[in-house]
Amino acid sequence: MPLPVTPVTPPNHPLNLDLRSPGSLVPEHFDEVALTYAAGVLQTAVYKLAGATVATLTLTWTGTDLTNVVRT
């Protein structure tokens, strides 16, 4: 049996961002995550649903250690 030409991500798979379920840091549903980096280090993650921001996570680093996450 031939394999599919394009990979298919099941609807409930963690990599499917069509509609993600809430979690502990982001308790709202979301369908998009916009990441911001500075000097190759993740600084913010903005979670959106239908274009509207539902949560923003701001990460603080001390050297290479993640030391704080603030949700707004």
Secondary structure, 3 states (H helix, E strand, C coil): CCCCCCCCCCCCCCCCCCCECCCCCCCCCECEEEEEEECCEEEEEEEEECCEEEEEEEEEEECCEEEEEEEC
